[in-house]
Amino acid sequence: MINVIVILEVDPARVDDFLEVITYNAAESVKEPGCLRFEVNRQFDQPNLFALSEQYVDKAAMEAHYLTPHFAQWKEKSATGFVIKRWSVKGPVLE
């Protein structure tokens, strides 16, 4: 299994724009055959800080996700600047 954890700091003035795009991406992602989980979490005390938690059956499924239309839409819209900072960790689940 492959996990992807992404931390996003979003421009506070554009949180609604971000939420519209990321919730669509998450809903479509879990329909992919190799995607086991795609969750969006919001920080209690900093409402413009988000964590994405994704899980794929393998690396090929993760890479297939990056070729989907909903990911392309996410990439295009996030390039408009609503994400201020981004950190991520991608890799196999260590057992």
Residue, then its C-alpha position, 0 to 999 in steps of 0.5 A: m500500500i502507498n500513502v500520500i499525506v499532503i499538508l496545505e496552507v490555503d490563502p484565508a480569502r480563498v478557502d471557499d475556492f479551495l474547498e470546492v475543488i478539493t472536495y470534488n477531487a476527493a469524491e472522484s478519487v475514491k471512485e478510482p479502482g486503486c484508491l482506497r481512501f482520500e480524506v480532507n481534514r481541516q485544522f480546528d484552530q487554523p481553518n486555512l490549514f488542511a491535510l489530505s490523506e490518500q491511500y492507494v493499493d500500489k504505486a501504479a494506482m497512485e500514478a494513475h490518479y495523477l492522470t485523471p481529469h479530476f486531478a488535472q482540474w485540481k492542478e489547474k485551479s490550485a495553480t491560481g494561487f490559493v495554496i500558499k504552502r504545501w508539504s507532502v510525504k508519499g511512499p509505502v506503508l511500513e509494516 
